[in-house]
Amino acid sequence: MFTTEIEIRTGSSPVVRDLTHEIEKFLAAAGENSDLLQGLFHVWVPHATAGLAVIETGAGSDADLITAIDELLPRDDRWRHQHGSHGHGRDHVLPAFVPPYASVPVVDGTLATGTWQSICLVDTNIDNPVRRVRFSFLPG
């Protein structure tokens, strides 16, 4: 297995952050000594308040996802988990709806995603502006 961990700065507002560029660099490094890179790419976010989504970006879907999360999981006082900023408890529920992992096949050194699909970090936790993301490649 080839693996690395990167750091992503997400800032102080909810974000859907496209990881495509970082993933492409990682796969290029994984395939340095191979003609045809075949296998499985896996991404993991080791945080209790962030997730990963395979979604279209740049056409409004990323903003729509944040809006949907805000409607489904409002930032208010309903949450038993009370530490942190106002409504932070909802951030701890997020990974049940937006999981902290994703796996995608790699064919000939390229992610086998659809035309408009990107792998994105979803972070609604305004209390934690820095995230770690682990990339792993399992050759097939």
C-alpha positions as CSV (number, residue, x, y, z in Angstrom):
1,M,0.0,0.0,0.0
2,F,1.2,3.5,-0.8
3,T,-0.1,6.1,1.6
4,T,0.4,9.7,2.8
5,E,-1.4,12.3,4.9
6,I,-1.9,15.9,3.8
7,E,-3.1,19.0,5.6
8,I,-6.0,21.1,4.3
9,R,-6.8,24.5,5.6
10,T,-10.6,24.9,5.5
11,G,-11.0,28.3,7.2
12,S,-13.7,29.5,9.5
13,S,-16.9,28.9,7.5
14,P,-18.5,25.6,6.2
15,V,-16.8,24.4,3.0
16,V,-16.9,21.8,0.3
17,R,-13.2,21.6,-0.8
18,D,-12.3,19.7,-4.0
19,L,-9.4,17.4,-3.4
20,T,-8.9,16.4,-7.1
21,H,-5.6,18.3,-7.6
22,E,-4.0,16.7,-4.5
23,I,-5.3,13.3,-5.4
24,E,-3.9,13.5,-9.0
25,K,-0.4,14.5,-7.5
26,F,-0.6,11.5,-5.1
27,L,-1.5,9.0,-7.8
28,A,1.3,10.4,-10.0
29,A,3.7,9.7,-7.1
30,A,2.2,6.2,-6.5
31,G,2.7,5.3,-10.2
32,E,6.3,6.6,-10.6
33,N,7.7,3.1,-11.0
34,S,4.8,1.5,-12.9
35,D,3.6,1.7,-16.5
36,L,-0.1,1.2,-15.7
37,L,-1.3,2.1,-12.3
38,Q,-4.4,-0.1,-11.5
39,G,-6.0,-0.5,-8.1
40,L,-8.1,1.2,-5.5
41,F,-7.8,4.8,-4.2
42,H,-9.1,5.3,-0.7
43,V,-9.4,8.6,1.2
44,W,-10.0,8.9,4.9
45,V,-10.6,12.0,7.1
46,P,-9.5,11.2,10.7
47,H,-11.9,13.8,12.3
48,A,-15.2,13.5,14.2
49,T,-16.6,16.5,12.5
50,A,-15.8,16.2,8.7
51,G,-16.7,14.0,5.8
52,L,-16.1,13.2,2.2
53,A,-18.5,13.5,-0.7
54,V,-18.3,12.6,-4.4
55,I,-20.1,15.5,-6.0
56,E,-20.0,17.9,-8.9
57,T,-18.3,21.2,-8.0
58,G,-18.3,24.7,-9.6
59,A,-21.8,24.6,-10.8
60,G,-23.5,25.3,-7.5
61,S,-23.8,21.8,-6.2
62,D,-21.1,22.4,-3.6
63,A,-23.1,25.4,-2.2
64,D,-26.3,23.4,-2.4
65,L,-24.7,20.7,-0.3
66,I,-23.8,23.2,2.5
67,T,-27.4,24.6,2.3
68,A,-28.9,21.0,2.5
69,I,-26.6,20.3,5.6
70,D,-27.7,23.6,7.2
71,E,-31.4,22.6,6.7
72,L,-31.0,19.0,7.8
73,L,-28.6,19.7,10.7
74,P,-29.3,23.3,11.8
75,R,-26.6,25.1,13.8
76,D,-28.8,25.8,16.9
77,D,-29.3,24.7,20.5
78,R,-31.0,21.3,19.9
79,W,-27.8,19.3,20.2
80,R,-26.8,17.6,23.5
81,H,-23.2,17.9,22.4
82,Q,-22.7,21.5,23.7
83,H,-19.0,22.4,23.7
84,G,-17.5,24.7,21.0
85,S,-19.3,27.4,19.0
86,H,-23.1,27.8,18.9
87,G,-24.6,24.7,17.4
88,H,-21.3,22.8,17.2
89,G,-23.1,19.6,18.1
90,R,-24.4,19.3,14.6
91,D,-20.8,19.0,13.3
92,H,-20.4,15.8,15.3
93,V,-23.5,14.3,13.6
94,L,-22.3,15.2,10.1
95,P,-20.2,12.1,9.5
96,A,-23.3,9.9,9.9
97,F,-24.6,11.6,6.8
98,V,-21.4,12.5,4.9
99,P,-19.0,9.6,5.7
100,P,-15.4,10.2,6.5
101,Y,-14.2,7.9,3.7
102,A,-14.5,7.2,0.0
103,S,-13.0,4.6,-2.3
104,V,-12.7,4.9,-6.1
105,P,-11.1,2.5,-8.7
106,V,-7.9,3.7,-10.4
107,V,-7.6,2.6,-14.1
108,D,-4.5,3.4,-16.0
109,G,-3.3,5.9,-13.4
110,T,-6.6,7.9,-13.3
111,L,-9.5,7.9,-10.9
112,A,-12.4,6.2,-12.5
113,T,-14.9,9.0,-11.6
114,G,-17.6,10.3,-13.9
115,T,-17.3,13.4,-16.0
116,W,-18.5,15.8,-13.3
117,Q,-17.5,13.9,-10.2
118,S,-14.9,15.2,-7.7
119,I,-13.9,13.9,-4.3
120,C,-14.5,16.7,-1.8
121,L,-13.8,17.3,1.8
122,V,-16.9,18.5,3.6
123,D,-16.2,20.5,6.7
124,T,-18.9,22.4,8.6
125,N,-16.8,22.8,11.8
126,I,-15.9,26.5,12.1
127,D,-13.9,25.7,15.3
128,N,-11.2,23.7,13.4
129,P,-9.7,25.4,10.4
130,V,-7.1,22.7,9.7
131,R,-7.8,19.1,8.6
132,R,-5.7,16.1,8.0
133,V,-6.7,13.9,5.0
134,R,-5.1,10.4,4.4
135,F,-4.7,9.1,0.8
136,S,-4.0,5.4,0.3
137,F,-3.5,3.5,-2.9
138,L,-3.9,-0.3,-3.0
139,P,-2.5,-1.8,-6.2
140,G,-4.6,-4.4,-8.0
